[in-house]
Amino acid sequence: MNQPNQRGSGGGFRQSQQASPLAIRTKKTQFDTNTYTRLALADVWRKDWVYALVPFALGLLPAIFVHSWWWLGLAVVLTVLFALLRSAQVTGVAQMEQSKPLFERMNFEMDQKQLLLRVGPEKAMQLTWDMIGRARRDADAYRLYLKPGAPPADTAPWRLWLARTFDVPVFLHLPLRIFNSPNDQKLFEALLRRKNLLPAEAGAATV
């Protein structure tokens, strides 16, 4: 699994990061770890439920040769173990030291070049837009998903497949209520569209 500090977070907050005077600035917010876990688990199981069928099928496979209800029990146990391990992989992210900067109380400053996660006047984490893989607009918030870090060049193919298939989503959560005006929200959404993080729309606003 790619750790949060492998996704461009720079290992924590740095000093004296400055955004453009024309940057969009938000109110302060704090991403709750329980909210992250709930949203991340929903993302993971929306995609990975099909993989839970693999341990179930493996548990039932011996029933082809020896008919017994024990094989059904084994299939259920293997499936539950898979679900618990995959869920623990997700819930563990919020507890990791590398993840703590994502759950600080902060405000955001966004311009064409970068996204600043600002905790205080002289303390901010800088993300460039190429560190964001995609965005999602929910009913009450935006989610900005960080790109996974590049694996070492000598990583075995099967490890690459595992890393891609069972990656854990790490994202920033920007509630709509933190924008200072509806216009700021429209400008931010237009910025996301120009960065190809959201589908383009005709007549988008400009920053």
Backbone as CSV, one residue per row, in Angstrom:
resi,resn,N_x,N_y,N_z,CA_x,CA_y,CA_z,C_x,C_y,C_z
1,MET,0.846,-1.191,0.000,0.000,0.000,0.000,0.881,1.241,0.000
2,ASN,0.533,2.223,-0.810,1.249,3.481,-0.816,0.865,4.291,0.401
3,GLN,1.874,4.746,1.131,1.621,5.533,2.318,1.326,6.973,1.919
4,PRO,0.623,7.737,2.774,0.295,9.119,2.437,1.502,9.969,2.103
5,ASN,2.640,9.779,2.786,3.798,10.604,2.482,4.471,10.195,1.186
6,GLN,4.042,9.083,0.573,4.529,8.701,-0.739,3.649,9.287,-1.829
7,ARG,2.622,10.030,-1.454,1.662,10.558,-2.413,1.831,12.054,-2.592
8,GLY,2.983,12.558,-2.291,3.224,13.962,-2.564,2.943,14.899,-1.411
9,SER,2.700,14.369,-0.208,2.421,15.250,0.920,3.690,15.894,1.462
10,GLY,4.855,15.441,0.993,6.099,16.078,1.402,6.498,15.761,2.819
11,GLY,5.825,14.819,3.482,6.210,14.385,4.807,5.722,15.286,5.928
12,GLY,4.892,16.302,5.628,4.379,17.148,6.686,4.319,18.600,6.262
13,PHE,4.053,19.486,7.242,3.898,20.896,6.941,5.259,21.578,6.906
14,ARG,5.374,22.572,6.032,6.600,23.328,5.886,6.327,24.802,6.152
15,GLN,7.389,25.559,6.225,7.266,26.964,6.604,7.165,27.880,5.388
16,SER,6.442,29.025,5.571,6.465,30.156,4.653,6.032,29.832,3.232
17,GLN,5.095,28.928,3.044,4.535,28.695,1.726,3.533,29.805,1.413
18,GLN,3.618,30.379,0.211,2.752,31.495,-0.152,1.973,31.173,-1.413
19,ALA,0.692,31.522,-1.417,-0.139,31.381,-2.612,-0.220,32.721,-3.324
20,SER,-0.746,32.710,-4.527,-0.959,33.931,-5.290,-1.936,34.843,-4.549
21,PRO,-1.787,36.173,-4.703,-2.767,37.098,-4.104,-4.183,36.863,-4.618
22,LEU,-4.310,36.247,-5.797,-5.619,35.974,-6.376,-6.127,34.579,-6.015
23,ALA,-5.450,33.901,-5.106,-5.845,32.538,-4.743,-7.211,32.507,-4.073
24,ILE,-7.880,31.393,-4.238,-9.142,31.148,-3.535,-8.798,30.674,-2.132
25,ARG,-9.353,31.322,-1.131,-9.073,30.961,0.256,-10.366,30.524,0.939
26,THR,-10.256,29.475,1.743,-11.430,28.928,2.411,-11.383,29.210,3.914
27,LYS,-12.479,28.933,4.574,-12.511,28.923,6.035,-11.786,27.679,6.543
28,LYS,-11.521,27.676,7.848,-10.834,26.516,8.430,-11.791,25.335,8.571
29,THR,-11.215,24.153,8.441,-11.984,22.930,8.613,-11.046,21.850,9.133
30,GLN,-11.616,20.773,9.638,-10.822,19.634,10.090,-11.500,18.364,9.625
31,PHE,-10.742,17.549,8.910,-11.258,16.303,8.371,-11.218,15.256,9.475
32,ASP,-12.388,14.813,9.887,-12.493,13.823,10.963,-12.047,12.453,10.467
33,THR,-11.263,11.733,11.283,-10.764,10.427,10.862,-11.890,9.415,10.664
34,ASN,-12.958,9.532,11.455,-14.092,8.621,11.281,-14.797,8.866,9.945
35,THR,-14.887,10.130,9.552,-15.485,10.444,8.253,-14.615,9.905,7.131
36,TYR,-13.292,10.100,7.261,-12.390,9.544,6.245,-12.583,8.039,6.119
37,THR,-12.597,7.342,7.253,-12.712,5.881,7.227,-14.012,5.446,6.563
38,ARG,-15.105,6.111,6.898,-16.395,5.755,6.300,-16.385,5.950,4.785
39,LEU,-15.876,7.087,4.334,-15.855,7.380,2.906,-14.883,6.465,2.162
40,ALA,-13.707,6.233,2.769,-12.706,5.387,2.113,-13.180,3.938,2.016
41,LEU,-13.829,3.432,3.071,-14.363,2.071,3.018,-15.430,1.937,1.936
42,ALA,-16.269,2.956,1.800,-17.286,2.919,0.746,-16.626,2.879,-0.629
43,ASP,-15.558,3.676,-0.821,-14.827,3.661,-2.093,-14.242,2.280,-2.375
44,VAL,-13.597,1.725,-1.357,-12.901,0.445,-1.528,-13.878,-0.679,-1.844
45,TRP,-14.965,-0.778,-1.087,-15.870,-1.912,-1.290,-16.767,-1.736,-2.505
46,ARG,-16.940,-0.506,-2.965,-17.634,-0.295,-4.238,-16.823,-0.905,-5.383
47,LYS,-15.499,-0.900,-5.238,-14.611,-1.421,-6.268,-14.213,-2.879,-6.032
48,ASP,-14.025,-3.261,-4.761,-13.371,-4.537,-4.452,-14.307,-5.660,-4.049
49,TRP,-15.616,-5.423,-4.049,-16.514,-6.486,-3.595,-16.329,-7.757,-4.410
50,VAL,-15.993,-7.619,-5.682,-15.855,-8.797,-6.542,-14.699,-9.682,-6.083
51,TYR,-13.647,-9.066,-5.481,-12.510,-9.865,-5.026,-12.873,-10.720,-3.821
52,ALA,-13.925,-10.332,-3.097,-14.371,-11.155,-1.968,-14.931,-12.488,-2.445
53,LEU,-15.298,-12.579,-3.727,-15.796,-13.846,-4.266,-14.680,-14.864,-4.444
54,VAL,-13.437,-14.390,-4.531,-12.309,-15.310,-4.752,-12.096,-16.229,-3.551
55,PRO,-11.937,-15.707,-2.316,-11.796,-16.633,-1.179,-13.041,-17.491,-0.966
56,PHE,-14.216,-16.946,-1.300,-15.433,-17.744,-1.161,-15.389,-18.933,-2.111
57,ALA,-14.965,-18.695,-3.359,-14.881,-19.782,-4.343,-13.810,-20.790,-3.955
58,LEU,-12.679,-20.307,-3.433,-11.612,-21.222,-3.018,-12.065,-22.107,-1.868
59,GLY,-12.840,-21.536,-0.947,-13.341,-22.335,0.169,-14.310,-23.411,-0.275
60,LEU,-15.081,-23.144,-1.332,-16.046,-24.121,-1.832,-15.432,-25.138,-2.784
61,LEU,-14.236,-24.864,-3.282,-13.629,-25.728,-4.299,-13.537,-27.196,-3.882
62,PRO,-13.144,-27.527,-2.632,-13.071,-28.949,-2.251,-14.420,-29.668,-2.313
63,ALA,-15.526,-28.914,-2.294,-16.847,-29.546,-2.340,-17.101,-30.253,-3.662
64,ILE,-16.308,-29.929,-4.676,-16.426,-30.639,-5.952,-16.091,-32.116,-5.770
65,PHE,-15.168,-32.389,-4.868,-14.688,-33.758,-4.673,-15.300,-34.430,-3.440
66,VAL,-15.520,-33.640,-2.376,-16.082,-34.193,-1.138,-17.229,-33.286,-0.695
67,HIS,-18.451,-33.764,-0.799,-19.609,-32.947,-0.445,-19.758,-32.852,1.075
68,SER,-19.731,-31.615,1.565,-19.877,-31.389,3.005,-20.233,-29.930,3.236
69,TRP,-21.085,-29.724,4.264,-21.416,-28.358,4.638,-20.220,-27.640,5.262
70,TRP,-19.198,-28.361,5.646,-18.018,-27.740,6.232,-17.344,-26.802,5.225
71,TRP,-17.402,-27.162,3.945,-16.754,-26.329,2.927,-17.457,-24.974,2.805
72,LEU,-18.760,-24.959,2.981,-19.478,-23.689,2.967,-19.037,-22.814,4.139
73,GLY,-18.897,-23.467,5.311,-18.407,-22.725,6.472,-17.011,-22.169,6.236
74,LEU,-16.146,-23.002,5.600,-14.787,-22.533,5.299,-14.828,-21.349,4.337
75,ALA,-15.702,-21.421,3.331,-15.808,-20.325,2.353,-16.231,-19.037,3.035
76,VAL,-17.186,-19.116,3.959,-17.649,-17.923,4.672,-16.529,-17.347,5.540
77,VAL,-15.798,-18.236,6.235,-14.701,-17.775,7.101,-13.623,-17.075,6.282
78,LEU,-13.231,-17.655,5.140,-12.204,-17.046,4.295,-12.658,-15.685,3.769
79,THR,-13.936,-15.593,3.410,-14.455,-14.325,2.906,-14.464,-13.260,3.992
80,VAL,-14.881,-13.642,5.191,-14.890,-12.692,6.308,-13.474,-12.228,6.634
81,LEU,-12.509,-13.156,6.618,-11.113,-12.790,6.888,-10.594,-11.800,5.847
82,PHE,-10.917,-12.052,4.582,-10.508,-11.131,3.525,-11.108,-9.746,3.759
83,ALA,-12.394,-9.717,4.093,-13.070,-8.431,4.320,-12.459,-7.696,5.513
84,LEU,-12.138,-8.430,6.567,-11.549,-7.796,7.743,-10.157,-7.246,7.450
85,LEU,-9.348,-8.012,6.715,-7.997,-7.562,6.397,-8.015,-6.345,5.485
86,ARG,-8.882,-6.373,4.480,-8.969,-5.229,3.552,-9.489,-3.995,4.289
87,SER,-10.468,-4.168,5.156,-10.997,-3.032,5.919,-9.962,-2.494,6.897
88,ALA,-9.181,-3.390,7.499,-8.139,-2.954,8.431,-7.063,-2.155,7.704
89,GLN,-6.791,-2.506,6.450,-5.836,-1.758,5.649,-6.299,-0.312,5.480
90,VAL,-7.600,-0.142,5.310,-8.158,1.202,5.136,-8.175,1.957,6.463
91,THR,-8.707,1.340,7.509,-8.820,2.030,8.797,-7.452,2.362,9.380
92,GLY,-6.433,1.566,9.031,-5.099,1.821,9.557,-4.485,3.113,9.047
93,VAL,-4.904,3.572,7.862,-4.329,4.791,7.289,-4.545,5.984,8.210
94,ALA,-5.732,6.101,8.777,-6.041,7.250,9.637,-5.237,7.234,10.932
95,GLN,-4.665,6.087,11.298,-3.916,5.981,12.545,-2.417,6.165,12.346
96,MET,-1.974,6.226,11.085,-0.543,6.288,10.809,0.021,7.683,11.052
97,GLU,1.273,7.735,11.491,1.934,9.011,11.744,1.997,9.863,10.486
98,GLN,2.249,9.215,9.326,2.359,9.956,8.067,1.055,10.611,7.657
99,SER,-0.061,10.096,8.169,-1.371,10.605,7.770,-1.825,11.802,8.598
100,LYS,-1.193,12.044,9.727,-1.686,13.065,10.657,-1.837,14.455,10.029
101,PRO,-0.923,14.883,9.121,-1.114,16.211,8.528,-2.442,16.366,7.792
102,LEU,-2.996,15.286,7.261,-4.258,15.368,6.526,-5.447,15.645,7.441
103,PHE,-5.274,15.417,8.748,-6.386,15.558,9.686,-6.190,16.720,10.655
104,GLU,-5.249,17.621,10.311,-5.074,18.856,11.088,-6.223,19.815,10.797
105,ARG,-6.437,20.750,11.693,-7.378,21.839,11.421,-6.669,22.852,10.530
106,MET,-7.248,23.140,9.352,-6.548,23.955,8.370,-7.542,24.668,7.471
107,ASN,-7.022,25.629,6.721,-7.785,26.183,5.608,-6.994,25.923,4.325
108,PHE,-7.654,26.087,3.191,-7.047,25.800,1.897,-6.873,27.092,1.111
109,GLU,-5.783,27.146,0.342,-5.527,28.250,-0.576,-5.173,27.638,-1.926
110,MET,-5.957,27.981,-2.965,-5.789,27.333,-4.263,-5.588,28.382,-5.347
111,ASP,-4.568,28.166,-6.184,-4.409,28.967,-7.385,-4.045,28.044,-8.547
112,GLN,-3.626,28.617,-9.657,-3.358,27.815,-10.851,-2.199,26.839,-10.657
113,LYS,-1.260,27.166,-9.763,-0.042,26.377,-9.639,-0.080,25.355,-8.512
114,GLN,-0.794,25.650,-7.455,-0.657,24.823,-6.264,-1.904,24.880,-5.390
115,LEU,-1.888,23.974,-4.431,-2.913,23.910,-3.390,-2.162,23.894,-2.061
116,LEU,-2.435,24.897,-1.231,-1.789,24.973,0.078,-2.759,24.532,1.159
117,LEU,-2.285,23.687,2.063,-3.037,23.263,3.237,-2.428,24.021,4.414
118,ARG,-3.090,25.088,4.821,-2.475,26.020,5.770,-3.029,25.820,7.176
119,VAL,-2.107,25.521,8.110,-2.454,25.366,9.521,-2.324,26.691,10.258
120,GLY,-1.319,27.459,9.893,-1.091,28.755,10.522,-0.432,29.697,9.535
121,PRO,-0.153,30.939,9.943,0.423,31.938,9.035,1.744,31.487,8.412
122,GLU,2.533,30.733,9.138,3.842,30.323,8.636,3.975,28.808,8.539
123,LYS,2.872,28.120,8.477,2.938,26.662,8.468,1.924,26.130,7.469
124,ALA,2.429,25.524,6.373,1.535,25.040,5.331,2.176,23.866,4.609
125,MET,1.329,23.014,4.045,1.770,21.927,3.189,1.430,22.301,1.753
126,GLN,2.396,22.154,0.865,2.217,22.523,-0.526,2.004,21.286,-1.389
127,LEU,0.937,21.305,-2.177,0.694,20.271,-3.172,0.567,20.935,-4.527
128,THR,1.283,20.435,-5.524,1.066,20.906,-6.883,-0.060,20.076,-7.497
129,TRP,-0.684,20.617,-8.534,-1.879,19.973,-9.077,-1.567,18.622,-9.716
130,ASP,-0.319,18.399,-10.131,0.001,17.096,-10.713,0.101,15.995,-9.661
131,MET,0.003,16.364,-8.380,-0.034,15.359,-7.317,-1.454,14.854,-7.066
132,ILE,-2.444,15.522,-7.665,-3.841,15.127,-7.514,-4.238,14.265,-8.702
133,GLY,-4.720,13.065,-8.428,-5.063,12.148,-9.504,-6.448,12.374,-10.074
134,ARG,-7.387,12.711,-9.211,-8.766,12.931,-9.654,-9.520,13.661,-8.547
135,ALA,-10.671,14.186,-8.907,-11.527,14.862,-7.947,-12.930,14.298,-8.061
136,ARG,-13.695,14.499,-7.009,-15.080,14.035,-6.980,-15.925,15.092,-6.288
137,ARG,-17.069,15.384,-6.874,-18.013,16.334,-6.264,-19.147,15.538,-5.627
138,ASP,-19.243,15.592,-4.309,-20.359,14.990,-3.589,-21.421,16.059,-3.331
139,ALA,-22.503,15.670,-2.695,-23.586,16.621,-2.422,-23.145,17.732,-1.481
140,ASP,-22.198,17.423,-0.580,-21.822,18.414,0.429,-20.331,18.713,0.472
141,ALA,-19.537,18.167,-0.454,-18.091,18.357,-0.373,-17.418,17.963,-1.684
142,TYR,-16.168,18.424,-1.823,-15.283,17.948,-2.877,-14.272,16.993,-2.244
143,ARG,-13.883,15.994,-3.026,-12.789,15.117,-2.614,-11.687,15.199,-3.654
144,LEU,-10.455,15.413,-3.196,-9.297,15.448,-4.074,-8.406,14.265,-3.730
145,TYR,-8.304,13.322,-4.651,-7.568,12.079,-4.407,-6.110,12.247,-4.792
146,LEU,-5.215,11.948,-3.852,-3.789,12.034,-4.121,-3.339,10.852,-4.980
147,LYS,-2.406,11.131,-5.897,-1.875,10.053,-6.738,-1.008,9.115,-5.907
148,PRO,-1.052,7.809,-6.195,-0.127,6.881,-5.531,1.310,7.198,-5.923
149,GLY,2.230,6.939,-5.010,3.639,7.144,-5.320,4.144,6.119,-6.318
150,ALA,5.172,6.486,-7.057,5.761,5.578,-8.037,6.545,4.474,-7.319
151,PRO,6.301,3.204,-7.657,7.035,2.107,-7.010,8.474,2.056,-7.502
152,PRO,9.375,1.409,-6.756,10.755,1.238,-7.224,10.796,0.512,-8.566
153,ALA,11.805,0.818,-9.368,11.893,0.268,-10.715,12.023,-1.253,-10.722
154,ASP,12.598,-1.827,-9.671,12.824,-3.271,-9.654,11.698,-4.046,-8.965
155,THR,10.553,-3.408,-8.747,9.433,-4.083,-8.097,8.898,-5.198,-8.982
156,ALA,8.679,-6.352,-8.383,8.178,-7.500,-9.139,6.785,-7.209,-9.692
157,PRO,6.457,-7.754,-10.876,5.143,-7.491,-11.486,3.968,-7.844,-10.577
158,TRP,4.077,-8.949,-9.830,2.950,-9.336,-8.988,2.750,-8.347,-7.841
159,ARG,3.864,-7.754,-7.379,3.745,-6.733,-6.341,3.111,-5.456,-6.903
160,LEU,3.443,-5.121,-8.138,2.819,-3.968,-8.778,1.318,-4.173,-8.909
161,TRP,0.930,-5.391,-9.284,-0.494,-5.684,-9.426,-1.203,-5.555,-8.079
162,LEU,-0.591,-6.106,-7.032,-1.192,-6.003,-5.700,-1.327,-4.547,-5.261
163,ALA,-0.262,-3.756,-5.506,-0.286,-2.353,-5.087,-1.375,-1.574,-5.811
164,ARG,-1.537,-1.849,-7.120,-2.565,-1.143,-7.890,-3.967,-1.609,-7.509
165,THR,-4.115,-2.913,-7.314,-5.439,-3.482,-7.085,-5.951,-3.189,-5.684
166,PHE,-5.056,-3.267,-4.697,-5.482,-3.102,-3.306,-4.907,-1.837,-2.680
167,ASP,-4.830,-0.804,-3.496,-4.432,0.508,-3.001,-5.519,1.053,-2.074
168,VAL,-5.121,1.923,-1.169,-6.081,2.578,-0.274,-6.203,4.038,-0.692
169,PRO,-7.408,4.523,-0.963,-7.554,5.916,-1.380,-7.206,6.882,-0.253
170,VAL,-6.391,7.879,-0.583,-6.058,8.952,0.351,-6.492,10.246,-0.313
171,PHE,-7.303,11.026,0.375,-7.883,12.199,-0.277,-8.066,13.351,0.709
172,LEU,-8.140,14.542,0.138,-8.500,15.740,0.883,-10.012,15.922,0.786
173,HIS,-10.583,16.450,1.839,-12.036,16.609,1.909,-12.339,18.084,2.126
174,LEU,-12.998,18.708,1.139,-13.304,20.135,1.207,-14.820,20.320,1.241
175,PRO,-15.411,20.463,2.432,-16.862,20.688,2.506,-17.258,21.978,1.805
176,LEU,-18.441,21.995,1.221,-18.918,23.190,0.522,-19.047,24.372,1.480
177,ARG,-19.323,24.104,2.757,-19.569,25.175,3.722,-18.305,25.991,4.027
178,ILE,-17.116,25.504,3.651,-15.893,26.249,3.975,-15.596,27.355,2.963
179,PHE,-16.309,27.368,1.827,-16.069,28.428,0.857,-16.714,29.716,1.346
180,ASN,-16.022,30.825,1.152,-16.480,32.096,1.689,-17.648,32.688,0.912
181,SER,-17.863,32.225,-0.305,-18.987,32.715,-1.107,-19.294,31.690,-2.185
182,PRO,-20.515,31.718,-2.717,-20.836,30.829,-3.839,-19.923,31.066,-5.039
183,ASN,-19.472,32.299,-5.220,-18.575,32.585,-6.341,-17.233,31.877,-6.173
184,ASP,-16.703,31.863,-4.935,-15.450,31.146,-4.677,-15.599,29.662,-5.013
185,GLN,-16.729,29.098,-4.649,-16.964,27.692,-4.959,-17.003,27.461,-6.470
186,LYS,-17.669,28.360,-7.203,-17.749,28.245,-8.664,-16.361,28.369,-9.289
187,LEU,-15.538,29.281,-8.760,-14.185,29.449,-9.274,-13.342,28.206,-9.017
188,PHE,-13.493,27.627,-7.826,-12.742,26.417,-7.501,-13.156,25.266,-8.409
189,GLU,-14.447,25.111,-8.620,-14.907,24.023,-9.488,-14.424,24.234,-10.920
190,ALA,-14.422,25.475,-11.387,-13.902,25.764,-12.722,-12.416,25.432,-12.808
191,LEU,-11.673,25.707,-11.718,-10.256,25.369,-11.677,-10.053,23.858,-11.792
192,LEU,-10.851,23.092,-11.071,-10.756,21.633,-11.151,-11.040,21.133,-12.566
193,ARG,-11.983,21.766,-13.231,-12.311,21.345,-14.596,-11.166,21.671,-15.556
194,ARG,-10.538,22.823,-15.372,-9.417,23.170,-16.243,-8.221,22.257,-16.008
195,LYS,-8.096,21.732,-14.805,-7.018,20.790,-14.503,-7.394,19.356,-14.892
196,ASN,-8.562,19.195,-15.529,-9.068,17.878,-15.961,-9.280,16.925,-14.792
197,LEU,-9.592,17.470,-13.640,-9.898,16.647,-12.469,-11.404,16.402,-12.342
198,LEU,-12.192,17.274,-12.950,-13.621,17.091,-13.079,-13.974,17.222,-14.561
199,PRO,-15.066,16.608,-15.018,-15.468,16.746,-16.422,-15.712,18.206,-16.772
200,ALA,-15.286,18.608,-17.966,-15.453,19.985,-18.405,-16.920,20.314,-18.637
201,GLU,-17.247,21.577,-18.371,-18.608,22.060,-18.631,-18.520,23.362,-19.429
202,ALA,-19.492,23.557,-20.285,-19.508,24.791,-21.069,-19.778,25.977,-20.149
203,GLY,-19.116,27.092,-20.452,-19.382,28.315,-19.698,-18.794,28.314,-18.310
204,ALA,-17.720,27.525,-18.045,-17.131,27.500,-16.717,-16.519,28.856,-16.381
205,ALA,-16.518,29.177,-15.088,-15.925,30.444,-14.646,-14.413,30.374,-14.737
206,THR,-13.743,31.508,-14.642,-12.283,31.545,-14.709,-11.731,32.136,-13.437
207,VAL,-10.484,31.702,-13.109,-9.802,32.238,-11.942,-8.686,33.173,-12.384
